[in-house]
Amino acid sequence: MAMDAHEIERMIKAALPDAAIEIKDLAGDGDHYAATVVSAAFKGKTRVQQHQMVYAALQGNMGGVLHALALTTSVPQD
């Protein structure tokens, strides 16, 4: 069972309410997505820590219902 892009966005927003999120379905199959997440919560965090925050927001769905997620994270530009 695939995961809907809106559900991915909802879960990330729940954990990172200020996040600007862009999600693309890479293969059109609901299993392979690319996400760009911009959040002030990432400030002072390494890229790995930022990605871990997003994966935590997905509540264990990564690698299961959500097969692949190409992730880009950053802090907002001033």
Beta strands, then each sheet from edge to edge (+ up, - down):
strand 1: 20-25
strand 2: 32-38
strand 3: 68-74
sheet 1: 1+ 2- 3-
end
